[in-house]
Amino acid sequence: MNTEQILSACDFDLDLAFVNILDSHQKHVGASRLLNDLASLVRCRSNYIERIKNRSKTYEREFLSQEKHIWDLLEIVSRIQPSDPPAVQCSQIKAFIEGLPRSNKFSILKNSENIDSLNESIFENIRCGNTEKAIEISQNEDEPWRTMLLMRYIDDINRVKNGDRVDWLPDQRTAWRNTYELIYSRDNMSRYESALHGIIMGDTKHVLPVCQSWEDVVWTYYNARVLASIDKQIYGLEGRSSFLLNDEFVKLARTKDDSISNANVLFFHDVALAILTGNIHQFIAKLDINERFDTQTSELTLRFLSGLIIYYHVYMNEPLTNQSNAILRRYAELNGKQNVLRPKILAYYASHLPKTLQVDLVSNFLSNFNWDEDEQSILFDMGRQFKLDMVSIARRTATKEIESFMKEENSTQRRIPRAIHFDDDDISERAKRCLRSFKWLLMDEALYFEAVCFANQLIRHALATKHNQLAEAVLSTLPVSITNVCVLQLRRKTALSDELNELDNYRRILLGEDEKYA
């Protein structure tokens, strides 16, 4: 199935579709395919919201419009190999930035008499990757010198982006740069004319003064990196390099980010910068989701962050930290609430938690609902599919409920003994809940001996308080094979024979000698 079909099969539940993709994706296929699928899911969900025209989901659509760019960026970064030439690496990021909507768009000067309006228009088109339009504008103004420079710049950029070598000799490049030094020395050069020459030369100090958004600053950095790589190629100075953004430009980009009033946009800008600096680990460690998001977007953010953490952990070998575990746990718990009951999502993210957190989380979830036997069996099997420690989880769930029941019973005043047989109301709702929890101990043979011990404890209490029907109910839940299984498991332990003998006695007392072997 394609991603649209997967989302549709999940009833357009993006959270569930994310888990289906993350869980089913084979690591050997590569990260690029996974990230493409996640980005596609986000787009499909956004299109669905637009299609049904649900105004109450406007905030979600705005969130998704930013989120999709992060998965796109990660997909590009995942394809970059350390062996790729630096120019190729930076060209990929530069092209990505060109496709982003700017958070603070240029406003082209309307006064046609302003000599800088033409340069500004050309600058904006180059910045957005509309190179053909930039050439067209320059040609229409009959500027052959500028047009020639632009065409040479664009040809060089396209060559290195495709992994090809540029057509320059070192002496030619040196002469060309010397010519530009003379151009820069002119006193009457306008801001955007200077910025255009800065783009062509890879000189950031002439471009930064006209940058109006964080995207512009980041683009300026990668454009300069591409031009610097071209120079190194021409002069035979190529070496190993990284596409990572440096701290100086991160600070400059943040000074141009005017989205502080929009927490979602600002958040995704920070995520993008963390990816481009290779600091996603530090970003997550410092993240305080309680302070940055309202109730509308916090659930969306948890879903995004949980997917991001899993991607970096599985594909980038990023270790899970206390903070990342806290995010995964919080998101998993969110999917175990009465109004948002999605056990599969809870189980998937719980499976990535340390065992102690995993057992505590899933046990609490199982304890919060009155599951019938079929539901218990389904949940137990699902947990095993996700490699959860279901034996420990079932043990914790049953033990906690039984011990709580016994504590409550022992703290209440004993009722006056009545006749041996009671009507159906003899077993209280509280006792029935305890019995349901007791059945978790029957989900795996490894728990059978503990089931026998707790059964004896419950029966002992029931008989002492004249609740024979409760005692019979406990016995009736035990499978006939439990004694034989326990004998095989713990053949040489004295405690086993004591517990089994006690259970055997209860069978004779309550069920009769013949029923023991029924």
N, C-alpha and C positions, 0 to 999 in steps of 0.2 A: 504494500500500500504506500502511496505517496503521503506527504505530510498533511495535505488537506483531508484525505480520506481517514488518516489516523485521528485527526482532530474531530472530524465528524463522528467517527466511531466512539469517541469519548464524550459525545454529546456536547462538543465544543468546550469541554473543560480543559483549559490550557494546563493546569496543574497536573492532571492525570496524564495528558498527552506527553508532557515533559518526562514523566517517570517512564512511560512506555518507550520513549525514544532512548533515554539514558540507560534503561535496564536491558533493552534488546540490542543495543549497538555493540558490535564486536570490535574490540580494541584494535585488532590487526587491520581493520579496514582503514583506520586512521582518524585523526581528530577532525580533519577538514570536513568530512562527510557528516559527522555528528553536529558540528557547529553550523553547517549549512541547514541541516534539518531543524535545529532549534530556532535559527533565524526565520526559517520558513514558517514554522508553527506560530511564531509571534506575529508575522505578517497575516497569516490566515485568520488568527483570532481577531486582529485589528480590523480586517476586512469584514469579518462576520458582524462585529459590533456596528460598523458603519452600515452594513446591509440591513440589519434589523432596526436601525435608527432608534436605538435605545439611549435616550438622553442621560439616563442615570448612569450609564457606563462611559460617559465622555471622559471622565478622569482616567479611566483605565486605558482608553484609546490614546490619550496623550502620553501616558506612561509607556505604553508599548511602542509608540512612535520613536521614543528615545532608546528603549531597550534593544530594538532590532539592530541599531548601529553597533552596539557592543558585541553582539554575536558575529556581525559582519567583520568587525575589526579583529576579533579573535581568530576568525577563519583565515584572514589574510596573514596574521602573525604566525599561525600554525603552519602555513605553507613556506614560510621563510626558513631557509636552511643556513647554518653557519658558513657553509661553503659557498653560498651565493655571493657574488660581488657586492660590495657596499652600495653601489649605485642602484643595483636591482632591488636590494632590500628597501632602501629609502624611497625609491620610485613607487613601490607598492603602497607604502604608507601615505605618500604624497597624493597619489591618485584617490585613495580612500577619503582623505580630508577634503579633496575637491568635490566629492559627492555629498558631503554633509551640508544640511541647511545651516546657514550661519546664524548664531544666536543674536548677532547685532549686524544687520545687513548694511551694505554700502548704500548711500543715497547719492545717486549720480547728480552732479551739478546741473541745474536746469538752464543756466545762462549760457547760451551757445557762444557768447562772446568771450567767455572765460577760457583762456587757452589751455587750462589744466583739465577741463571737462573731458576732452578727447582722450588724454592720457589716463584719466580715471576710468573711463569706460573700457579702454584696452586692458588696464590693470585688472579690473573686476573680472573680465572674461578669461584672462589667463589664470587668475586665482581660482576660478570655478572650473577650470579645465576646458573651457570653450575656446580652444586655440584657433579653430577655423574662423570663428566670429571675430576674434581679435585681429587676425590677419586681414579679414575683409574690411574692418573699420579702418585699419591703417592704409590699406590700398585705396579705399574710397577718398581718403584725405590726401592722396598723392604724396605719400612720404616713402619713397623707394629705399632710402637709407635705413629708416626705422623698420620698414617691412622686411628688408633683408636680414637685419639683426634678429628680429623676432622669428623668422623662418629658420634661421640657423640654430637658434636656441631650442625651438620646438623639435627640430630634426634630431639634435643631440639628445634631448630628453627622451624622445621615443626610441632611439637606438639603444640607449643603456637600459631602458625599461624592459626591452625585449632580450637583453643579455648580449647585444651586439657591441662592437667597438666603434668609437667615434672616428670621424675622418679628419683628424688634425695631426699636424707635425708639431713638435715642441717649439720650433722657431716661429711658426705661424701663431700658435697660441700666445706666446710671449709678446709678439708684435700686437696682437689683438688686444691683449690686456693693457699694454702701454697706451694704446689709442683710447681705451676707456678711461684711463687715468687722466688724460687730457680733457675728456668730456666732463668728468666729475669736477674738474677744477673751475668750470664756468660758474660765475657768481649768480647768473640770472636763471638757473635751472629751477623749475617749479617742483613742488613736492611729489606729484605723481609721475612727472618725467624722471625725476631722480629715482623714484621707487621702481619704475620700469627698468631702468638701467641696472638697478640693484638686483632685480629678479634675474636678468640675463647674466649678470656677473656672479651671482650667488653671494652678494654683499648684503648681509642682514641689516647693517646699521642704516642703510638708505631705504629699506623696506619697512622696518618696524614702526617708523613715525606715522605711517598711514594705516596700520593695522587697527581694526575696530572691534575685533572679537578674538576669543581664545583660539578659535579655529584658524584665523588669519595668522596668528603668531606661530602655531604649530606647523602650518603649511610653510611659512617662511623658513623655519628651521630645516624642514626636510628638503625644500627646494635648494637651500644652500648646501646641504649635505650631498645632494645629487651632483651639484656643480663642482663641489670639492672632489668628489670621487672621479668625475670626468677629468679634472686636472691631474689627479694622481695617475689615472690611466694613461694620459697623454705623455706625462713625464716619467713614466715607468716607476712610479712610487707606490703602486698598489700594495696593500697589506690587509690583514684581517681587521675587520671593523664590525661594529654592532649598530643596529638601527635605533637603539634606545635614545630617548629624549634626555637631554641633560637638565640639571636642576635649575640652571639660570633661565632657560626658556620655560620651564614649568612655572616659575615665579612670574615671568612676564605674561604668560598666558592667563594666569589667574587675575592679574591686574586688569586684563581686558574682558574678563567674564562678568557680564552685567546681569546674569541670571540668578543673582542671589535671592530675588523675590520668588523664584520658582525652585522649590526644593528638589523636585524630580530632575529638572534639567541640570542643576548644579551637581546633583549626585552622580548622574551619568557622565558629566564632564570629568569629575574626579575619578570615576572608574576608568575612563579612557586614558587619562593621564597616568594612572597607576599601571595600566597595561603597557603603555608606551615607555615607561621608565623601568619596567620589570619589578615594580614594588607592590604587586597585588597582595602579597603576604602582609606587608606592613599596613596597607590600606584596610584590610579586613580586621587586623588586630586593633586598630584605633577606632573602628566604626562603632558608633553608639546609635543603634537603630531607634531607640526610645526617644531620642532628642530630635531626630531629623525627619521623622515621617508621621503623618497623621493616620487616623484609623482607616481612611480610604485606601491609602497606598501602602501601608505597612505589610499587608498580606501579599501584595504584588511584589514588593521588595524582597520579602522573605523567600518567595518562590524563585525569583531571579538570583538572589545571593546563594541560595542552596544549590541551584544548578551550577553556578559559577564555581563554588567551592568543590563540588564533585568533579567538575571538569579539570580543575587544576590539580586535584588530588590524584585522580586516576590517570590523566594523560600527561601531566607535567611533574608528577611525583612530588607535589607540594605536600608537606606533612600537615596533618590536621592539628590545630591548636585549640586551646581552651575556648577562645572566642569563636572559631569556626564550628566547634562542637556545640557551643551554646546556640548559634544560629540554626544549625541543623536540628537540634532538639526542639527549639521553639517552633520551627516550621512544622516538624513532625507532630508535635502536640496540637498544633492548630488544626490538623487534619483528623484529630481524634475527638473532636468536640461533638456534642449532640446535634448542632445545627450544620456542622461540616464533617460528616462522617465518611472518611475516605481511608479505610484501613490499608489499602495497597500503597498509597503515598506514604503513610506513616511507617509502614514496614520497610519500604525502600530506603528512606533516609535514616531510619533507626539502625539499619544494617551497617552503616558507615560509622556509627558511634562506638566508642570503647565499650567493652562488655558490661561494665558496671552501670554506665549511663543507659545502655541499650535495655538491660534487664529492668531497670527502674522505670524507664519510659513506657515500655510495652506492657509491663505488669500493671502499671497504673491505668493504662488505657483499657485493658481487659477487665479490670476490677470495676470500672465505671459504668458497665452496662450489664443487663441481665440477658446473657446469651443462652439460646437453647442448645441442645446437643449438636445439631447439625451445624449451627453457626460456630460453635467451639471447634468442631473438627475442621471446618473450612479455614478458620483463622489460624489454627495450629499448622495446617499444611502450607498455608500462604507464608507464614513465618519461616518455615523450613526452606521454602523455595528461595527466600531472600537470605538464607544462611544465618538466620537469627538463632540465638541459643535458646530454643523453645523449651528445652527441658528445664533450664534454670528459670526461665520466665514463668512456665506453668507452676513450678515449685513455689516461686515467690508469690504468685497470684493466689494459689490455694492456701498456702501457709498463712499469709496475711489475713485472709478472710476468716479462716477457721479459728485462728488465735484470737481475732477480734470478737468473733461470736462467743467463744468460750469465756473470754474476759467479761463480756457483757452478761452472760448467763451467771457467772460466779458472783457478780456484783449485785444481782437482783435478789430480792427475797424469794425463797423457795415457796412454790405453791403447795397447797395441801394435797397429798397423794390421792389419786382417784382410782377408778377401776382400771383393769389391765388394758381394755380395748377402748379406743376413742373414735370419734367421727373424723371426717376429713379435715376439720378445722384444727385437729390436734397439732399439726405441724404448722408453726407460725410462718409468716412471710419472711421473717428474719432467718429462720432455720432453713427455709427453702432456698434462700439466697446462698446460705452456707453450703448447702448440698450441691448447688450449681457450681460453686467454686471448687468444691471437693472433686468434681468430675475432671478438672484440669489434670489431676494426678493420674487419671486413667488414659491419658492421651499417648503415653509412651511407656513401654515396659520398664524402662530405666527408673520410673517413678513408682512402680508397683509396691515395693516394700514400704515406701513412705506412705502410700495410700493405705496399706494395711495398718500401719501405726496410727495414722490419723483416724481411720475407721474405728479402731479399738477405743481410741480416746473419745470419739463422739458417741459411740454406743454405750460406753461406760457411763458417760454423763447422762445420756437419755434414760438409761435404766435406773440410775440413781434418782432421777427426778420423775420417774413413772411416765416417761414419754416413749412408750414402747413402739409406737408407730414411726417415730423418728428413727429409732434404732433399726427397725425393719427396713425403712427406706434407705438407710446407709448400706445395709447388707445387700439390698436388691440392686444397688448401683455397681457392685463389684462383679467383674466378670468371673465366670466359673474357673477359668484357667489361671487366675491370679496366684493361687497357692502353689501350683506346679512351677510357674515362672519364677516365683520367689525362691523356691527350693533350689532351682538350677542356678540362680544368681548368687545366693548367699549360703551355699550348702554347709559351710563349716562354721558359721557364726551362731553362737548360742542365742543371741538376741532374737535371731530369726525364729528359732523354734518356739521361743516364749511368745512372741507376737502372733505367730500362726496358730499356736495352741489356744491362745486367748480368742482369736477370731473363730476357730473351730468350735470352741465352747459356745460362743454366741450363736453360731449357726444352729447348734443342737437345741439351745434354749428357745430361740425365737422361731426357727423354721421347722424344727423337728428333725430327727435323725435321718429320715428318708430323703428329705428335701436337700440335704447337704450335697448329695450327688446328682441332683436333678440337672 
